[in-house]
Amino acid sequence: MRYFSYGLTVSEYEMDQACPGAKLIGRATLMCHEMRFAGGVDAVLNLQHSVDGMIWEIDEDYIDMIVAYERHDGKRQMMVRKGNNVERVWTSFKKAGTEPKHPTWEYWLEIESAHKEAGLPFDALERAVGVTDYYIDLNKKY
């Protein structure tokens, strides 16, 4: 099955820890979302932004292990852009209503290293820190 990673498992080292035998397919973009932090990195709906990550071919028996490794709550299928093509892939997210929370320094260093190893733009992670400060969950009743 195809899995889109935008968190720790964008790096081959981290993905191998979560899902031995995963095969890197290549870079892709989750449109109309942006990253924010909520105990781990998360992707939330935002029509003006996109999230870069990696597509992997994984054994479906490992999907729940990857979700846990990424500190997410669930998985769903999404459409991502890979070059001129659009592909349906699985990815993982925090559940709606999860409170925004800045990353610990240790987690920040891990995710920074993973994104650098994968050659992904770092500005989206830096922006995610700022988004965390003002993020409003539209699914939550205030």
C-alpha positions as CSV (number, residue, x, y, z in Angstrom):
1,M,0.0,0.0,0.0
2,R,1.1,3.6,-0.5
3,Y,1.7,5.8,2.5
4,F,2.4,9.6,2.5
5,S,4.7,10.7,5.2
6,Y,5.3,14.3,6.3
7,G,6.6,13.7,9.8
8,L,9.5,11.7,11.2
9,T,9.2,9.0,8.7
10,V,10.2,11.2,5.7
11,S,13.7,9.9,6.4
12,E,14.8,6.5,5.3
13,Y,16.3,5.8,8.8
14,E,13.1,6.7,10.7
15,M,10.9,4.8,8.3
16,D,13.1,1.7,8.6
17,Q,12.6,1.9,12.4
18,A,8.8,2.1,12.0
19,C,8.4,-0.2,8.9
20,P,11.3,-2.4,7.9
21,G,11.3,-3.1,4.2
22,A,9.4,0.1,3.2
23,K,10.4,1.2,-0.3
24,L,10.8,4.9,-1.1
25,I,8.7,6.0,-4.1
26,G,9.5,9.7,-4.0
27,R,8.6,13.2,-3.0
28,A,4.9,14.3,-3.1
29,T,2.7,17.2,-1.9
30,L,-0.5,17.1,0.1
31,M,-2.4,20.1,-1.2
32,C,-4.7,22.4,0.8
33,H,-3.0,21.6,4.1
34,E,-0.4,23.1,6.4
35,M,1.8,21.7,9.2
36,R,1.2,22.5,12.8
37,F,2.4,21.0,16.1
38,A,0.1,19.1,18.5
39,G,2.5,16.9,20.5
40,G,3.9,15.8,17.1
41,V,3.7,17.3,13.6
42,D,0.2,17.3,12.1
43,A,-1.3,18.4,8.8
44,V,-4.5,20.6,9.0
45,L,-6.7,21.9,6.3
46,N,-5.6,25.3,4.8
47,L,-6.5,26.1,1.2
48,Q,-3.5,28.4,0.8
49,H,-0.8,26.0,1.8
50,S,0.6,22.5,1.0
51,V,2.7,19.9,2.9
52,D,5.7,18.3,1.2
53,G,6.5,14.7,2.1
54,M,7.5,11.3,0.8
55,I,5.5,8.4,-0.6
56,W,6.4,5.0,0.5
57,E,5.3,1.5,-0.5
58,I,4.7,-0.3,2.8
59,D,3.3,-3.6,3.9
60,E,-0.2,-2.9,5.1
61,D,0.5,-4.8,8.4
62,Y,2.7,-1.8,9.4
63,I,0.3,1.1,8.9
64,D,-0.8,1.2,12.6
65,M,2.8,1.0,13.8
66,I,3.6,4.0,11.6
67,V,0.6,5.9,12.9
68,A,1.9,5.3,16.5
69,Y,5.5,6.1,15.5
70,E,4.4,9.5,14.1
71,R,2.4,10.2,17.3
72,H,-0.8,10.4,15.4
73,D,-4.3,9.1,16.2
74,G,-5.6,7.7,13.0
75,K,-5.2,7.2,9.3
76,R,-7.2,8.0,6.1
77,Q,-6.8,8.1,2.4
78,M,-5.9,11.4,0.8
79,M,-4.9,12.6,-2.7
80,V,-1.4,13.9,-3.1
81,R,0.4,15.4,-6.1
82,K,3.6,13.6,-7.4
83,G,5.0,15.5,-10.3
84,N,2.1,15.9,-12.8
85,N,0.2,13.0,-11.4
86,V,-2.3,12.7,-8.5
87,E,-2.2,9.6,-6.3
88,R,-4.5,8.2,-3.6
89,V,-2.4,7.3,-0.6
90,W,-2.8,6.6,3.1
91,T,-1.5,9.1,5.6
92,S,-1.9,9.7,9.3
93,F,-3.2,12.7,11.3
94,K,-4.0,13.8,14.8
95,K,-7.7,13.6,15.7
96,A,-9.9,16.7,15.2
97,G,-9.9,18.8,18.4
98,T,-6.3,17.9,19.5
99,E,-4.9,20.9,21.3
100,P,-2.0,22.7,19.6
101,K,1.3,22.2,21.4
102,H,4.8,23.2,20.6
103,P,7.3,20.4,20.1
104,T,9.8,19.5,22.7
105,W,13.4,20.4,21.8
106,E,14.2,16.7,21.4
107,Y,11.4,16.1,19.0
108,W,12.3,19.3,17.1
109,L,15.8,18.0,16.6
110,E,14.5,14.7,15.4
111,I,12.0,16.2,12.9
112,E,14.5,18.7,11.7
113,S,17.1,16.0,11.0
114,A,14.5,13.8,9.2
115,H,13.4,16.6,6.9
116,K,17.0,17.6,6.2
117,E,17.9,14.0,5.4
118,A,14.9,13.8,3.0
119,G,15.8,17.1,1.3
120,L,12.5,18.6,2.1
121,P,12.1,22.4,2.5
122,F,12.6,23.4,6.1
123,D,10.5,26.6,6.0
124,A,7.3,24.6,6.4
125,L,8.5,23.3,9.8
126,E,9.5,26.7,10.9
127,R,6.1,28.1,9.9
128,A,4.4,25.2,11.8
129,V,5.8,26.6,15.0
130,G,4.1,30.0,14.3
131,V,0.9,28.4,13.2
132,T,0.7,26.4,16.5
133,D,0.5,29.8,18.3
134,Y,-2.6,30.9,16.6
135,Y,-4.3,27.7,15.3
136,I,-8.0,27.6,15.8
137,D,-9.7,24.3,15.5
138,L,-12.9,24.8,13.5
139,N,-14.2,21.4,14.8
140,K,-14.1,22.6,18.4
141,K,-16.8,24.5,20.2
142,Y,-15.4,27.5,22.0
